[in-house]
Amino acid sequence: MIYLALSITCSVTVGVLLKLAKRYQINIMQAVTWNYLFAIALSLFFFKPDFSSFNINIISPVYIVIGILLPIIFLVQGIAVQQTGLARTDIAQRLSLFISLCAAYFLFNEHFDRLKYVGLVFGFAAIVFTMYRKTKGMASKKGWLYLLLVFLGFGVLDVCFKMVSQITTLPYTTSLFLIFCIAFVLSLCYILYLAATKQNKLQLVNFFCGCILGLFNFGNILFYLKAHKAMADNPSTVFAAMNMGVIIAGSLIGIFIFKERLNKWNYFGLALALVAIILITLSKLHAVR
């Protein structure tokens, strides 16, 4: 369970760092870029990618898609945290599971039982209630839009990573290393373009913040993989604890530390989200039996 706790801590810390970025005038795009450089270095150290069978022809187009989506969604997540709060953004991110499950049914032909169907219904309701907020001007409407983009973005990423896991020409960890490299190169090109055309100066503080962000972002992935390895016979436990842990921890930190305000419908959505994850987990356990 220690790996799960560490993964949850790292995941929530990423959200906290994005929340603090605006307060300390950190350029999120630059920080995200250097985050991938640090993730590349950590991947080399921990994953030790195997390039013995590597050649350029086996790079799947899905690597490119993920490499493009990762920095974009990371940026959107940062804006969502700042505009709508850590609690609601973490819930939107974890409810992207709804998209992954739909893909599992329609694309990967996974069998669904009644518990999973009911869980999906609760999950859909949770999305609506979590994102609900009385609109008070354009800023509030944009906040709702960013939450929706977080939900959709992480859902699409989950589906893409599922496709990567089915690639047998390269180990999964080597694929992750390549994806980090693609994300870094594309992000670097973008911030250099902004520096040249819009005079957005590259600042050392953004590099250091990016390294810290990369440490926790990579830690989330590393400890999550280790948790699955350590609890190989109970993947549903890992899945449920991770999702519920991030939702609960993110909500508590957002409400009590950052004084974020959730209305009664948002709290109802939070409860529905937890029920949905429990039902889907029970469905997985039933399937294993």
C-alpha positions in Angstrom: 0.0 0.0 0.0 3.0 2.3 0.5 3.4 2.6 -3.3 -0.3 3.5 -3.7 0.1 6.2 -1.0 3.2 7.6 -2.7 1.4 7.6 -6.1 -1.6 9.4 -4.7 0.6 11.9 -2.9 2.6 12.7 -6.1 -0.6 13.0 -8.2 -2.2 15.5 -5.7 1.1 17.4 -5.3 1.2 18.0 -9.1 -2.2 19.7 -8.8 -1.0 21.7 -5.8 2.0 22.9 -7.7 -0.2 24.0 -10.6 -2.4 25.8 -8.1 0.5 27.7 -6.7 2.0 28.6 -10.1 -0.2 31.7 -10.6 0.5 33.0 -7.1 4.3 32.9 -7.8 4.0 34.0 -11.4 5.4 30.8 -12.9 5.0 30.3 -16.6 3.1 27.0 -16.8 4.1 26.2 -20.4 7.8 26.6 -19.6 7.4 24.6 -16.4 5.6 21.8 -18.3 8.3 21.7 -20.9 11.1 21.3 -18.4 9.0 18.8 -16.5 9.3 16.4 -19.5 13.1 16.9 -19.7 13.3 15.9 -16.0 10.9 12.9 -16.7 13.3 11.8 -19.5 16.2 11.8 -17.2 14.3 9.9 -14.5 13.1 7.4 -17.1 16.7 6.7 -18.1 17.6 6.1 -14.5 14.6 4.0 -13.3 13.3 2.3 -16.4 16.5 1.8 -18.3 14.8 1.7 -21.7 15.8 -1.2 -24.0 16.7 0.1 -27.4 18.2 -3.1 -28.7 15.3 -3.8 -31.1 14.5 -0.2 -31.7 14.2 1.4 -35.2 12.3 4.4 -36.4 9.8 2.3 -38.4 8.3 0.8 -35.2 7.3 4.1 -33.7 3.5 4.0 -33.7 1.5 7.1 -34.7 -0.2 6.9 -31.3 3.2 8.0 -29.7 3.0 11.2 -31.7 -0.6 11.7 -30.7 0.2 11.3 -27.0 3.3 13.4 -27.3 1.1 16.3 -28.7 -1.7 15.8 -26.2 0.4 15.5 -23.0 1.7 19.1 -22.9 -1.6 20.6 -24.1 -3.7 18.7 -21.5 -1.1 19.5 -18.8 -1.5 23.2 -19.7 -5.3 23.0 -19.7 -5.2 21.2 -16.3 -3.1 24.1 -14.9 -5.6 26.7 -16.1 -8.5 24.6 -14.8 -6.9 24.3 -11.3 -6.3 28.1 -11.2 -9.8 29.0 -12.4 -12.0 26.3 -10.8 -10.0 24.9 -8.0 -8.0 21.8 -7.2 -11.0 19.8 -5.9 -13.1 20.1 -9.0 -10.2 19.6 -11.4 -9.1 16.4 -9.7 -12.6 15.1 -9.8 -13.0 15.9 -13.5 -9.6 14.2 -14.2 -10.6 11.0 -12.4 -14.0 10.9 -13.9 -12.3 10.7 -17.3 -12.5 7.0 -16.5 -16.0 7.3 -17.9 -14.5 7.8 -21.4 -12.0 5.0 -20.9 -14.8 2.5 -20.0 -16.8 3.6 -23.0 -13.8 2.9 -25.2 -13.2 -0.5 -23.5 -16.8 -1.4 -24.5 -16.9 0.0 -28.0 -13.3 -0.3 -29.1 -11.8 -3.2 -27.1 -14.9 -5.3 -26.8 -14.8 -5.6 -23.0 -17.8 -7.3 -21.3 -19.9 -5.1 -19.1 -22.1 -6.4 -16.3 -25.0 -4.7 -14.4 -22.7 -3.2 -11.8 -20.5 -1.5 -14.4 -23.6 -0.1 -16.2 -24.9 1.3 -13.0 -21.5 2.7 -12.2 -21.4 4.4 -15.5 -24.8 6.0 -14.9 -23.5 7.3 -11.5 -20.4 8.5 -13.1 -22.2 10.4 -15.8 -24.4 12.1 -13.1 -21.3 12.9 -11.1 -19.8 14.7 -14.1 -22.8 16.9 -14.4 -23.1 17.8 -10.7 -19.3 18.2 -10.2 -19.0 20.7 -13.0 -22.2 22.6 -12.2 -21.8 26.1 -11.0 -24.1 29.1 -11.4 -22.6 31.2 -14.2 -21.5 34.7 -13.1 -19.9 36.1 -16.1 -17.5 34.9 -18.8 -14.8 33.7 -16.3 -17.2 31.1 -14.8 -18.2 29.9 -18.2 -14.6 29.4 -19.2 -13.9 27.5 -16.0 -16.7 25.0 -16.8 -15.1 24.7 -20.3 -11.7 24.0 -18.9 -13.1 21.3 -16.6 -14.8 19.7 -19.6 -11.5 19.8 -21.5 -9.7 18.1 -18.6 -12.3 15.4 -18.5 -12.2 14.8 -22.3 -8.4 15.2 -22.5 -7.5 12.7 -19.8 -10.1 10.3 -21.1 -8.6 10.4 -24.6 -5.1 10.0 -23.1 -6.2 6.9 -21.1 -7.5 5.3 -24.3 -4.2 6.1 -26.2 -2.1 4.7 -23.3 -4.3 1.5 -23.5 -3.4 1.3 -27.2 0.3 1.7 -26.3 0.1 -1.1 -23.7 -1.0 -3.4 -26.6 2.2 -2.7 -28.6 4.5 -5.6 -28.3 7.5 -4.4 -30.4 8.8 -2.3 -27.4 8.5 -2.7 -23.7 5.9 -0.3 -22.1 8.5 1.6 -20.1 10.5 2.2 -23.3 7.4 3.5 -25.0 6.9 5.9 -22.1 10.5 7.2 -22.5 9.9 7.8 -26.2 6.6 9.6 -25.5 8.3 11.9 -23.0 11.0 12.7 -25.6 8.3 13.6 -28.2 6.4 15.7 -25.7 9.6 17.6 -24.6 10.7 18.3 -28.2 7.3 19.6 -29.2 6.9 21.7 -26.0 10.5 23.1 -26.4 9.8 24.2 -30.0 6.6 25.9 -28.8 8.2 27.9 -26.0 11.2 28.9 -28.2 8.7 30.1 -30.8 6.9 32.2 -28.1 10.3 33.5 -26.9 11.2 34.6 -30.5 7.8 36.0 -31.5 6.1 37.3 -28.4 9.2 38.0 -26.2 8.2 35.4 -23.6 11.7 35.2 -22.0 12.9 31.8 -20.8 13.4 32.1 -17.1 15.5 30.0 -14.8 12.8 29.9 -12.1 10.5 28.1 -14.6 13.2 25.5 -15.2 13.6 24.7 -11.5 9.8 24.6 -11.0 9.5 22.4 -14.0 12.1 20.0 -12.5 10.1 19.8 -9.3 6.9 19.3 -11.3 8.6 16.5 -13.3 9.8 14.8 -10.1 6.2 14.4 -8.8 4.7 13.8 -12.2 7.1 10.9 -12.9 6.8 9.7 -9.3 3.1 9.3 -9.8 3.7 7.1 -12.8 6.6 5.1 -11.2 4.8 4.4 -7.9 1.5 3.5 -9.8 3.4 0.9 -11.9 5.1 -0.4 -8.7 1.8 -0.7 -6.9 0.3 -2.7 -9.8 3.4 -5.0 -9.7 3.3 -5.4 -5.9 -0.4 -6.1 -5.9 -0.6 -8.0 -9.2 -3.4 -10.2 -7.9 -5.6 -7.2 -7.0 -5.5 -4.7 -9.9 -9.0 -3.5 -9.0 -7.8 -2.5 -5.5 -5.0 -0.4 -7.0 -7.4 1.1 -9.5 -10.1 2.0 -6.9 -7.7 3.2 -4.2 -5.8 5.4 -6.7 -9.0 7.1 -8.0 -10.8 7.5 -4.7 -7.6 8.6 -2.9 -6.9 11.4 -5.4 -10.5 12.6 -5.4 -10.7 12.6 -1.6 -7.2 14.1 -1.0 -7.5 16.7 -3.7 -10.9 17.7 -2.4 -9.8 18.0 1.2 -6.7 20.1 0.3 -8.7 22.3 -2.0 -11.5 22.9 0.6 -9.4 23.2 3.8 -6.1 24.6 2.6 -7.0 26.7 -0.5 -10.4 27.6 0.9 -12.2 26.6 -2.3 -15.9 26.7 -2.3 -18.1 23.9 -3.6 -21.8 24.2 -3.8 -24.2 21.5 -2.6 -24.5 20.0 -6.1 -20.7 19.8 -6.3 -20.6 17.8 -3.0 -23.4 15.6 -4.3 -21.3 15.0 -7.5 -18.3 14.1 -5.3 -20.3 11.5 -3.5 -21.6 10.1 -6.8 -18.1 9.9 -8.2 -17.0 7.8 -5.2 -20.0 5.5 -5.6 -19.4 5.2 -9.3 -15.7 4.1 -8.7 -16.8 1.6 -6.0 -19.4 0.0 -8.3 -17.0 -0.2 -11.2 -14.3 -1.8 -8.9 -16.8 -4.3 -7.6 -17.6 -5.1 -11.2 -14.0 -5.8 -11.9 -13.7 -8.0 -8.8 -16.8 -9.9 -9.9 -15.2 -10.4 -13.4 -12.0 -11.8 -11.8 -13.9 -14.4 -9.9 
